[in-house]
Amino acid sequence: MPSVAFKEWAVVCRALGEAQQTLILRKGGIAETGGEFRPEFDRFLLYPTYFHEQQQQGIRPEFAPLLVAAEADRPPTGFIRFTHAATVTAVRFVDRLDAVLALEGLHVWTEATVRQRFAYRTPGLYVLTVRVERLSSPIEVPEDPAFAGCKTWVHLPDDMSQDDEPVLSDVEYANAINEIAMRLARGVI
């Protein structure tokens, strides 16, 4: 596994880690080249970020318990805790709002959040289908000032390789990615 992490809302990381979501919707960070996301790595650690109010307002109410659980598992100030890794199995840039809205129920975001992210700057969102694995034991590292800011990718100082176990079986994952592909193709809810 490369020594790289993908910054994402803690509640999304929690949903991915609990097999309640197998995709990541992404626009891009301000600090990225041109402010646009580029899927530079296909395997990475999930780096939970904590902006409680923003996450609380941006998720559907049924996922509020995931946010509470993510906050309860928050590492001590000054540390990052990695519990899951992800492998990207498909990347799509979707420039049709109806197709992205058709993914409702497959992610934690509200429709308003999807619409806002979709419309920001250039219309469209990346849809990353990911296979998530639970690390055999959590990894805690000191938070480095270089990790700060609105960016997607964080390069870690050490190789974080260890054993992991998929959160979904092969059959469950195949069913999930087929559902994503069908909804994107249909573009209807």
Phi and psi in degrees as GROMACS dihedral restraints (atoms count N, CA, C in turn):
[ dihedral_restraints ]
;  ai    aj    ak    al  type     phi  dphi    fc
    3     4     5     6     1   -64.0    20    10
    4     5     6     7     1   159.2    20    10
    6     7     8     9     1   -86.4    20    10
    7     8     9    10     1    65.1    20    10
    9    10    11    12     1  -137.6    20    10
   10    11    12    13     1   147.9    20    10
   12    13    14    15     1  -128.9    20    10
   13    14    15    16     1   151.8    20    10
   15    16    17    18     1  -110.0    20    10
   16    17    18    19     1   115.6    20    10
   18    19    20    21     1   -77.5    20    10
   19    20    21    22     1   130.3    20    10
   21    22    23    24     1  -153.7    20    10
   22    23    24    25     1   154.1    20    10
   24    25    26    27     1   -49.3    20    10
   25    26    27    28     1   138.1    20    10
   27    28    29    30     1   -57.1    20    10
   28    29    30    31     1   -38.1    20    10
   30    31    32    33     1   -66.8    20    10
   31    32    33    34     1   -34.8    20    10
   33    34    35    36     1   -69.2    20    10
   34    35    36    37     1   -43.3    20    10
   36    37    38    39     1   -58.1    20    10
   37    38    39    40     1   -41.0    20    10
   39    40    41    42     1   -64.1    20    10
   40    41    42    43     1   -44.6    20    10
   42    43    44    45     1   -62.0    20    10
   43    44    45    46     1   -41.5    20    10
   45    46    47    48     1   -63.9    20    10
   46    47    48    49     1   -44.0    20    10
   48    49    50    51     1   -68.6    20    10
   49    50    51    52     1   -23.9    20    10
   51    52    53    54     1  -101.1    20    10
   52    53    54    55     1    15.3    20    10
   54    55    56    57     1    59.9    20    10
   55    56    57    58     1    29.0    20    10
   57    58    59    60     1   -96.6    20    10
   58    59    60    61     1    -1.0    20    10
   60    61    62    63     1  -156.3    20    10
   61    62    63    64     1   139.0    20    10
   63    64    65    66     1  -126.7    20    10
   64    65    66    67     1    17.5    20    10
   66    67    68    69     1  -138.3    20    10
   67    68    69    70     1   158.0    20    10
   69    70    71    72     1  -124.9    20    10
   70    71    72    73     1   128.6    20    10
   72    73    74    75     1   -96.3    20    10
   73    74    75    76     1   130.4    20    10
   75    76    77    78     1  -140.9    20    10
   76    77    78    79     1   137.9    20    10
   78    79    80    81     1  -106.3    20    10
   79    80    81    82     1   -54.8    20    10
   81    82    83    84     1   141.6    20    10
   82    83    84    85     1   156.0    20    10
   84    85    86    87     1   -93.9    20    10
   85    86    87    88     1   152.9    20    10
   87    88    89    90     1   -59.1    20    10
   88    89    90    91     1   -36.8    20    10
   90    91    92    93     1   -80.3    20    10
   91    92    93    94     1    -1.0    20    10
   93    94    95    96     1   -84.7    20    10
   94    95    96    97     1   155.5    20    10
   96    97    98    99     1   -53.6    20    10
   97    98    99   100     1   121.5    20    10
   99   100   101   102     1    68.6    20    10
  100   101   102   103     1     8.6    20    10
  102   103   104   105     1    68.1    20    10
  103   104   105   106     1    15.3    20    10
  105   106   107   108     1  -115.7    20    10
  106   107   108   109     1   137.8    20    10
  108   109   110   111     1   -70.2    20    10
  109   110   111   112     1   139.0    20    10
  111   112   113   114     1  -129.4    20    10
  112   113   114   115     1   126.3    20    10
  114   115   116   117     1   -74.3    20    10
  115   116   117   118     1    81.3    20    10
  117   118   119   120     1   -75.3    20    10
  118   119   120   121     1   -27.4    20    10
  120   121   122   123     1  -128.1    20    10
  121   122   123   124     1   146.4    20    10
  123   124   125   126     1  -104.7    20    10
  124   125   126   127     1    -2.6    20    10
  126   127   128   129     1  -144.2    20    10
  127   128   129   130     1   134.0    20    10
  129   130   131   132     1  -163.7    20    10
  130   131   132   133     1   162.9    20    10
  132   133   134   135     1   -82.8    20    10
  133   134   135   136     1   149.1    20    10
  135   136   137   138     1   -87.5    20    10
  136   137   138   139     1   123.2    20    10
  138   139   140   141     1  -106.6    20    10
  139   140   141   142     1    98.9    20    10
  141   142   143   144     1   -70.0    20    10
  142   143   144   145     1   132.3    20    10
  144   145   146   147     1  -111.7    20    10
  145   146   147   148     1   148.8    20    10
  147   148   149   150     1  -121.2    20    10
  148   149   150   151     1   101.4    20    10
  150   151   152   153     1  -130.7    20    10
  151   152   153   154     1    78.5    20    10
  153   154   155   156     1   -51.2    20    10
  154   155   156   157     1   -51.7    20    10
  156   157   158   159     1   -62.6    20    10
  157   158   159   160     1   -44.6    20    10
  159   160   161   162     1   -61.8    20    10
  160   161   162   163     1   -44.2    20    10
  162   163   164   165     1   -68.0    20    10
  163   164   165   166     1   -39.7    20    10
  165   166   167   168     1   -61.6    20    10
  166   167   168   169     1   -42.4    20    10
  168   169   170   171     1   -75.5    20    10
  169   170   171   172     1   -22.6    20    10
  171   172   173   174     1   -93.5    20    10
  172   173   174   175     1    -2.9    20    10
  174   175   176   177     1  -114.5    20    10
  175   176   177   178     1   156.6    20    10
  177   178   179   180     1   -70.0    20    10
  178   179   180   181     1   145.4    20    10
  180   181   182   183     1   -54.4    20    10
  181   182   183   184     1   -33.5    20    10
  183   184   185   186     1   -66.3    20    10
  184   185   186   187     1   -13.7    20    10
  186   187   188   189     1   -99.9    20    10
  187   188   189   190     1     4.9    20    10
  189   190   191   192     1   -55.6    20    10
  190   191   192   193     1   -39.1    20    10
  192   193   194   195     1   -60.4    20    10
  193   194   195   196     1   -30.7    20    10
  195   196   197   198     1   -66.8    20    10
  196   197   198   199     1   -37.7    20    10
  198   199   200   201     1   -66.3    20    10
  199   200   201   202     1   -42.4    20    10
  201   202   203   204     1   -61.1    20    10
  202   203   204   205     1   -44.3    20    10
  204   205   206   207     1   -64.7    20    10
  205   206   207   208     1   -40.0    20    10
  207   208   209   210     1   -63.7    20    10
  208   209   210   211     1   -42.0    20    10
  210   211   212   213     1   -65.1    20    10
  211   212   213   214     1   -38.3    20    10
  213   214   215   216     1   -66.4    20    10
  214   215   216   217     1   -30.4    20    10
  216   217   218   219     1   -93.0    20    10
  217   218   219   220     1     8.2    20    10
  219   220   221   222     1   -59.5    20    10
  220   221   222   223     1   134.1    20    10
  222   223   224   225     1   -71.6    20    10
  223   224   225   226     1   167.4    20    10
  225   226   227   228     1   -59.4    20    10
  226   227   228   229     1   152.0    20    10
  228   229   230   231     1   -52.6    20    10
  229   230   231   232     1   135.1    20    10
  231   232   233   234     1    91.9    20    10
  232   233   234   235     1     2.4    20    10
  234   235   236   237     1  -129.7    20    10
  235   236   237   238     1   156.0    20    10
  237   238   239   240     1  -118.7    20    10
  238   239   240   241     1   136.8    20    10
  240   241   242   243     1  -115.3    20    10
  241   242   243   244     1   121.4    20    10
  243   244   245   246     1  -101.8    20    10
  244   245   246   247     1   128.1    20    10
  246   247   248   249     1  -123.7    20    10
  247   248   249   250     1   -15.4    20    10
  249   250   251   252     1  -140.7    20    10
  250   251   252   253     1   152.1    20    10
  252   253   254   255     1  -119.2    20    10
  253   254   255   256     1   160.2    20    10
  255   256   257   258     1  -137.4    20    10
  256   257   258   259     1   147.7    20    10
  258   259   260   261     1  -120.2    20    10
  259   260   261   262     1   126.8    20    10
  261   262   263   264     1   -78.5    20    10
  262   263   264   265     1   126.9    20    10
  264   265   266   267     1  -107.9    20    10
  265   266   267   268     1   -15.5    20    10
  267   268   269   270     1  -159.3    20    10
  268   269   270   271     1   144.5    20    10
  270   271   272   273     1  -130.5    20    10
  271   272   273   274     1   126.7    20    10
  273   274   275   276     1  -132.3    20    10
  274   275   276   277     1   134.8    20    10
  276   277   278   279     1   -95.7    20    10
  277   278   279   280     1   119.7    20    10
  279   280   281   282     1  -109.6    20    10
  280   281   282   283     1   117.5    20    10
  282   283   284   285     1  -107.4    20    10
  283   284   285   286     1    14.5    20    10
  285   286   287   288     1  -114.4    20    10
  286   287   288   289     1   117.7    20    10
  288   289   290   291     1   -59.2    20    10
  289   290   291   292     1   -40.5    20    10
  291   292   293   294     1   -59.9    20    10
  292   293   294   295     1   -35.5    20    10
  294   295   296   297     1   -68.0    20    10
  295   296   297   298     1   -42.1    20    10
  297   298   299   300     1   -67.1    20    10
  298   299   300   301     1   -41.0    20    10
  300   301   302   303     1   -64.6    20    10
  301   302   303   304     1   -25.9    20    10
  303   304   305   306     1   -66.7    20    10
  304   305   306   307     1   -12.9    20    10
  306   307   308   309     1   -84.6    20    10
  307   308   309   310     1     1.2    20    10
  309   310   311   312     1   -51.9    20    10
  310   311   312   313     1   137.8    20    10
  312   313   314   315     1    92.5    20    10
  313   314   315   316     1   -12.4    20    10
  315   316   317   318     1  -104.4    20    10
  316   317   318   319     1     3.3    20    10
  318   319   320   321     1  -152.7    20    10
  319   320   321   322     1   170.1    20    10
  321   322   323   324     1   -87.4    20    10
  322   323   324   325     1   -16.7    20    10
  324   325   326   327     1   -65.6    20    10
  325   326   327   328     1   148.4    20    10
  327   328   329   330     1   -75.0    20    10
  328   329   330   331     1   163.6    20    10
  330   331   332   333     1   -61.2    20    10
  331   332   333   334     1   -39.2    20    10
  333   334   335   336     1   -61.3    20    10
  334   335   336   337     1   -40.6    20    10
  336   337   338   339     1   -64.2    20    10
  337   338   339   340     1   -44.4    20    10
  339   340   341   342     1   -59.4    20    10
  340   341   342   343     1   -48.1    20    10
  342   343   344   345     1   -61.7    20    10
  343   344   345   346     1   -42.9    20    10
  345   346   347   348     1   -63.3    20    10
  346   347   348   349     1   -49.0    20    10
  348   349   350   351     1   -64.5    20    10
  349   350   351   352     1   -40.5    20    10
  351   352   353   354     1   -59.8    20    10
  352   353   354   355     1   -44.5    20    10
  354   355   356   357     1   -80.0    20    10
  355   356   357   358     1   -16.7    20    10
  357   358   359   360     1   -61.6    20    10
  358   359   360   361     1   127.7    20    10
  360   361   362   363     1    55.8    20    10
  361   362   363   364     1  -109.1    20    10
  363   364   365   366     1   -90.0    20    10
  364   365   366   367     1   126.9    20    10
  366   367   368   369     1   -57.8    20    10
  367   368   369   370     1   137.2    20    10
  369   370   371   372     1   134.1    20    10
  370   371   372   373     1   160.4    20    10
  372   373   374   375     1  -141.4    20    10
  373   374   375   376     1   148.9    20    10
  375   376   377   378     1   -83.4    20    10
  376   377   378   379     1   139.1    20    10
  378   379   380   381     1  -116.2    20    10
  379   380   381   382     1   111.7    20    10
  381   382   383   384     1  -103.4    20    10
  382   383   384   385     1   121.2    20    10
  384   385   386   387     1   -89.3    20    10
  385   386   387   388     1   126.9    20    10
  387   388   389   390     1  -127.8    20    10
  388   389   390   391     1   145.0    20    10
  390   391   392   393     1  -101.9    20    10
  391   392   393   394     1   118.0    20    10
  393   394   395   396     1  -102.2    20    10
  394   395   396   397     1   138.5    20    10
  396   397   398   399     1  -122.9    20    10
  397   398   399   400     1   140.7    20    10
  399   400   401   402     1   -84.9    20    10
  400   401   402   403     1   128.0    20    10
  402   403   404   405     1   -68.2    20    10
  403   404   405   406     1   148.7    20    10
  405   406   407   408     1   -62.7    20    10
  406   407   408   409     1   -29.2    20    10
  408   409   410   411     1  -152.2    20    10
  409   410   411   412     1   145.6    20    10
  411   412   413   414     1   -60.8    20    10
  412   413   414   415     1   150.1    20    10
  414   415   416   417     1  -116.0    20    10
  415   416   417   418     1   126.0    20    10
  417   418   419   420     1  -114.1    20    10
  418   419   420   421     1   132.2    20    10
  420   421   422   423     1  -131.4    20    10
  421   422   423   424     1   150.4    20    10
  423   424   425   426     1   -63.5    20    10
  424   425   426   427     1   140.8    20    10
  426   427   428   429     1   -75.6    20    10
  427   428   429   430     1   125.3    20    10
  429   430   431   432     1   -97.8    20    10
  430   431   432   433     1   141.0    20    10
  432   433   434   435     1   -55.3    20    10
  433   434   435   436     1   -26.3    20    10
  435   436   437   438     1   -67.1    20    10
  436   437   438   439     1   -17.6    20    10
  438   439   440   441     1   -81.3    20    10
  439   440   441   442     1   -16.5    20    10
  441   442   443   444     1   -70.6    20    10
  442   443   444   445     1   160.8    20    10
  444   445   446   447     1   105.1    20    10
  445   446   447   448     1   170.8    20    10
  447   448   449   450     1   -86.7    20    10
  448   449   450   451     1    78.8    20    10
  450   451   452   453     1  -137.5    20    10
  451   452   453   454     1   158.0    20    10
  453   454   455   456     1   -86.5    20    10
  454   455   456   457     1   -48.4    20    10
  456   457   458   459     1  -100.1    20    10
  457   458   459   460     1   136.1    20    10
  459   460   461   462     1  -126.8    20    10
  460   461   462   463     1   125.5    20    10
  462   463   464   465     1   -88.2    20    10
  463   464   465   466     1   126.4    20    10
  465   466   467   468     1   -94.5    20    10
  466   467   468   469     1   152.8    20    10
  468   469   470   471     1   -72.0    20    10
  469   470   471   472     1   -24.4    20    10
  471   472   473   474     1  -129.5    20    10
  472   473   474   475     1   159.6    20    10
  474   475   476   477     1   -70.0    20    10
  475   476   477   478     1   128.6    20    10
  477   478   479   480     1  -105.5    20    10
  478   479   480   481     1    21.6    20    10
  480   481   482   483     1   -61.9    20    10
  481   482   483   484     1   140.6    20    10
  483   484   485   486     1  -166.4    20    10
  484   485   486   487     1   173.9    20    10
  486   487   488   489     1   -68.6    20    10
  487   488   489   490     1   148.0    20    10
  489   490   491   492     1  -146.3    20    10
  490   491   492   493     1   167.7    20    10
  492   493   494   495     1  -136.4    20    10
  493   494   495   496     1   128.9    20    10
  495   496   497   498     1   -58.1    20    10
  496   497   498   499     1   143.6    20    10
  498   499   500   501     1   -81.2    20    10
  499   500   501   502     1   -18.0    20    10
  501   502   503   504     1  -122.2    20    10
  502   503   504   505     1   146.2    20    10
  504   505   506   507     1   -67.9    20    10
  505   506   507   508     1   167.5    20    10
  507   508   509   510     1   -58.4    20    10
  508   509   510   511     1   -42.2    20    10
  510   511   512   513     1   -66.8    20    10
  511   512   513   514     1   -45.4    20    10
  513   514   515   516     1   -60.8    20    10
  514   515   516   517     1   -41.3    20    10
  516   517   518   519     1   -67.8    20    10
  517   518   519   520     1   -42.7    20    10
  519   520   521   522     1   -59.1    20    10
  520   521   522   523     1   -42.0    20    10
  522   523   524   525     1   -63.5    20    10
  523   524   525   526     1   -41.1    20    10
  525   526   527   528     1   -64.8    20    10
  526   527   528   529     1   -45.4    20    10
  528   529   530   531     1   -70.9    20    10
  529   530   531   532     1   -31.4    20    10
  531   532   533   534     1   -65.1    20    10
  532   533   534   535     1   -40.2    20    10
  534   535   536   537     1   -63.1    20    10
  535   536   537   538     1   -43.1    20    10
  537   538   539   540     1   -60.9    20    10
  538   539   540   541     1   -49.0    20    10
  540   541   542   543     1   -61.5    20    10
  541   542   543   544     1   -42.3    20    10
  543   544   545   546     1   -63.8    20    10
  544   545   546   547     1   -42.9    20    10
  546   547   548   549     1   -66.7    20    10
  547   548   549   550     1   -40.2    20    10
  549   550   551   552     1   -65.1    20    10
  550   551   552   553     1   -37.5    20    10
  552   553   554   555     1   -68.4    20    10
  553   554   555   556     1   -40.5    20    10
  555   556   557   558     1   -71.6    20    10
  556   557   558   559     1   -44.2    20    10
  558   559   560   561     1    68.5    20    10
  559   560   561   562     1    22.6    20    10
  561   562   563   564     1  -132.0    20    10
  562   563   564   565     1   152.6    20    10
